Amino acid sequence: MMEKYWKYPGSPFKNETAWWNWLRGSIRRIWSRSPVKIAYKQSRRYKAPVGKNGKEVFVSDCEMCGKQSRNCEVDHLEGGKGFHDWETFVEWQKRILLVSFDDIRELCQECHSAVSHAQKTGLSLEKARIDKTAIELVKTKKDRAWLLEHGVKPASNAAMRRQQIIDYLSKED
């Protein structure tokens, strides 16, 4: 049944996964304009002086770390994993769209990224934060310098350097 949605002459979808990714993105765009999400963000924002000139702008406080941010993101308490068939799609879209204020929270970008990574990988929140730091250092090619700065001889490849960073940060905790 699914095949007809993505496999036809001239289809923009390379495979079924691409079709599901398009559908997931479409639901996320609907969520971005959700009246519940917008009302929640507005209920939590307040004006505060920010920056060198102290200009007042709207900010929110991260509900996890307490950090004040102009760019907090709304996180689903029960985000759930993705979907790959109609049965899991229905449950996933209900968790994403059918929410109340009790089902969501506002997090700074750093906390939201760590929570999402923890959910995707099954890591604890603290290990997910460490993993995200290592990923970012490798991705921005700052891993070698970071390791040298911390007295560690960098390994020969990116995967091993990432693991070195994880090991170093894990020992610190």
Buried (B, 14 or more C-beta within 10 A) or exposed (E): EEEEBBEEEEEEBEEBEEBBEEBBEEBEEEBEEBEBBEEBBEEBBEEBEBEEEEEEEEBBBBBBEEBEBEEBBBBBEEBEEEBBEEEBBEEBBEBBBEBEEEBBBBBBEBBBBBBBBBBEEEBEBEBBBBBBBBBEBBEEEEBBEBBEEEEBEBBEEBEEBBEBBBEBBEEEE
